[in-house]
Amino acid sequence: MPVGFDTSAASSAPASTPAADAPRVSPRSSQRTAVAARRARASRRHPDPWRDADAQTNVDEMARSLEARGRTPAQARLRRRFLKFVPVGAGERVLEVGCGTGVVVRDLAALVGPRGGVVGIDASRRLLDRARALCRETARRTPIALRVADAAGLPFAANRFDAALAITVILHVAEPLRVVREMARVTRPGGRVGVQDQDFGVVAVTHPDRALTEGIMRGVAERVYEEPHSGRRLPGLLRAAGLVDVRLLTDVYQDTTLEPWTKTFLERRAERAVRFGIADVSTAKRWLDGFTEVVAADAFVLTLNYYGAVGTKPA
């Protein structure tokens, strides 16, 4: 399977305008102003499309990417292993922060069953529109609510949920401690707060030009994400938010066949490397051609560490 990318998109696509947090659900102008200020500060630092998906021109493609990742067997395995680690049980009320198209919401609904309930929030109205369509069948069996909300100012009463989760979200946000504190606030005493993230400091991928590969992978991650090494920080983040009995689960996404999601991941890295001036178009093409050669030789390996941390809200 050849690996390639659209050179016109790589060279001319504007940096996206990210949002530091989801839009705040509040009528007060001062709160809206504060959110807008956080968005503006973030956009100057990190052109992360996931932080303001509704401002992007390719939301349909972003939604397909979320669903493709969700279907990838290795991704599904590590996601479900984390939910078991939390754990999530029948009859529970669970909040997912940053639910996107509802991949995790659907997994959670299967775990809590008809006597439980799942609430998903996201910054993006457009992704939530897709989530509602994709969750429609599941919602006939388990109560599901999806709404636009600000992760740094959740519109829920204290102690409402048995568990609050954020999966591959914290690396995107400008104020992670504020978000986790909000998750803890809306979780009942004795309930669990769980966060899981990649850590782009521990990506291993087979390529004939190791130096170029490390430069592209590191350079793009540092420019796009608020905290590309978020995974290793999660246990400390939960403790700083006042949670106790913090546990850590380390898992690895691995691919030896160039799954479709991995292919897209690498192509996106090449496009952004050109956009950010890390590599020119010919170098980025050469980099992707190297993966095509490795796959043809049946020697491809990519691994990416995931870290999941779970803490308990004290009584």
Buried (B, 14 or more C-beta within 10 A) or exposed (E): EEBBBEBEEBEEBEBBBBBBBBBBBBEEEEBBEBBBEBBEEBBEEBBBBBBBBBBBEBBEEBBBBBBBBBEBEBBBEBBBBBBEBBEBEEEBBBBBBBBBBBBBBBBBBBBBBEEBBBBBBBBBBBBBBBBBEBBEEBBEEBBBEBBBBBBBBBEBEEBBBBBBBBBBBBBBBBBBBBBBBBBBBBBBEEBBBBBBBBBBBBBEBBBBEEEBBEBBBBBBBBBBBBBBBBBBBBBEBBBEBBBEEBBBBEBEBEBBEBBEBBBBBBBBBBBBBBBBEBBEBEBBBBBBBBBBEBBEEEEBEBBBBBBBBBBBBEE
